[in-house]
Amino acid sequence: MTTVSSGYQSETTSTPIEHRFNPYSDSGGTILGIAGEDFAVLAGDTRHTVGYSINSRYEPKVFSAGDNILISANGFSADGDSLIARFKNQLKWYHFNNNKKLTIRSAARFIQHLLYGKRFFPYYVHTIIAGLDEEGKGAVYSFDPVGSYEREQCRAGGAAASLIMPFLDNQVNFKNQYEPDSNGTVKRELKYLKLDEVIELVRDAFSSATERHIHVGDGLEILIVTKDGVRTEYFDLKKD
Amino acid sequence: MDHDPFRWGRPNDATYGGYNTKIAHANPQAGNAAMPTMNTQQPIVTGTSVIAMKFKDGIVIAADNLGSYGALARFDDVERLFPVGENTVVGISGDISDLQYISRLLEDLEIDNNYDYDGHSLRAPHIHEYLQKVFYARRSKMDPLWNSTIVGGFDDEGKPFLKYVDLLGVKYSAPTLATGFGAYLASPILRKVIFEEKDVEKVDEETARNAIKECMKVLYYRDARSLDKYSMITITKEKGVVFEKNLRSENQSWRFAKDIKGYGTQKV
């Protein structure tokens, strides 16, 4: 391909670029990761949409990549699939070359490089990975489309992120919660949630998002990682 | 200072004059700002919907034979279903010249694969993955192949396989699939027969074929760029690929048409 313009020139006489083909689309769906004391979960709905059409009611988007790492890239699904395929492939090479497990911390830094590598033609996705850190504690890392990332206790991504995230702030990080009788002066103390509490939280978050967002629904797939490995749970969501 | 890194270290136009693109037949568009470099930016001759569904022993897929030039019904004998390998079919909608290019790619893929007698044959998931990679690579070059396709056949476990991929490289699978207008007109009908994966076991070949035929008829009623002449492929383990060409949408009833009001010259 010939380079048309560097984008740095002062004159406007450069070759005009045709603007009709749009290389992106929105595939809908939403994802959610929560870290516990000795576990982490990464959940996503299974609906795949474009515009007002439901393309599929079961198209999973949360994957176990190996080495107890869960990954999901929500947004434009072709970019998401491509990113995850590259991550899995490079993980294989990491094993060949280094003969050891990839830590979640290194996986996160590597994904930053995969995303930033396409800084000027980005992967249009919100990426979340989940796993256990070197001390065995639950870890969730979330990324923006160009690779900025952060370790967090919980994060929602995708179509209904703005619906779910405030609920999580309140229920996982106890934001705006105060001790009764303290008259709003003593914050409720943070504590780790148990796995069954987290799963109930995830189910509530998704059934509520399903009610209010047309791109969310059909099914909920929750991947759970503990020291014993990865297991999957599936729950139906409303299909309307 | 000139902040354009692409111009650093080059002869200055003010000193040497502009580059003469006529020399050695250099790209004539390079010096012509009015003419952009162009890739395929819109489909020209197009094929409409492809529809497909699974049933308990295999899959059935159909596409009509029309090649439209805008609103003009330009070609009435275009084949849009392509059997590949032993029991896989690719159905293609969208730009017909890109369709022909893809059919050539698939032919080459099959030939290449037949050189080695390793007992391995190309199956539907492999062909789908190949096509997805081609589509995604082309969209990433901003030079897309303007098509939506459905790949049908059997997966590695021998279960019915059906998966979609389009010009953006977007892929998904479902027990019933339809491209283009079919997504609005055929999908609701097909989903009445098979709503989710577990319903596939309850549907036999005849039921599936009748549902697809009914959808082709509905598409002809309401899709202005469609034809009542179509091809259908049924794939089962038992009979392999059964290719039926020049099928007609039978038992058409246009009685509903007289009740459509508000578009024509009639007074309501």
Boltz contact constraints between the chains, C-beta under 6 A:
constraints:
  - contact:
      token1: [A, 1]
      token2: [B, 141]
      max_distance: 6.0
  - contact:
      token1: [A, 6]
      token2: [B, 4]
      max_distance: 6.0
  - contact:
      token1: [A, 6]
      token2: [B, 5]
      max_distance: 6.0
  - contact:
      token1: [A, 6]
      token2: [B, 6]
      max_distance: 6.0
  - contact:
      token1: [A, 8]
      token2: [B, 3]
      max_distance: 6.0
  - contact:
      token1: [A, 8]
      token2: [B, 4]
      max_distance: 6.0
  - contact:
      token1: [A, 9]
      token2: [B, 4]
      max_distance: 6.0
  - contact:
      token1: [A, 13]
      token2: [B, 33]
      max_distance: 6.0
  - contact:
      token1: [A, 15]
      token2: [B, 36]
      max_distance: 6.0
  - contact:
      token1: [A, 16]
      token2: [B, 36]
      max_distance: 6.0
  - contact:
      token1: [A, 18]
      token2: [B, 36]
      max_distance: 6.0
  - contact:
      token1: [A, 18]
      token2: [B, 41]
      max_distance: 6.0
  - contact:
      token1: [A, 20]
      token2: [B, 41]
      max_distance: 6.0
  - contact:
      token1: [A, 21]
      token2: [B, 41]
      max_distance: 6.0
  - contact:
      token1: [A, 23]
      token2: [B, 139]
      max_distance: 6.0
  - contact:
      token1: [A, 25]
      token2: [B, 168]
      max_distance: 6.0
  - contact:
      token1: [A, 48]
      token2: [B, 172]
      max_distance: 6.0
  - contact:
      token1: [A, 53]
      token2: [B, 183]
      max_distance: 6.0
  - contact:
      token1: [A, 55]
      token2: [B, 172]
      max_distance: 6.0
  - contact:
      token1: [A, 56]
      token2: [B, 172]
      max_distance: 6.0
  - contact:
      token1: [A, 56]
      token2: [B, 174]
      max_distance: 6.0
  - contact:
      token1: [A, 59]
      token2: [B, 172]
      max_distance: 6.0
  - contact:
      token1: [A, 77]
      token2: [B, 170]
      max_distance: 6.0
  - contact:
      token1: [A, 78]
      token2: [B, 136]
      max_distance: 6.0
  - contact:
      token1: [A, 78]
      token2: [B, 168]
      max_distance: 6.0
  - contact:
      token1: [A, 78]
      token2: [B, 169]
      max_distance: 6.0
  - contact:
      token1: [A, 78]
      token2: [B, 170]
      max_distance: 6.0
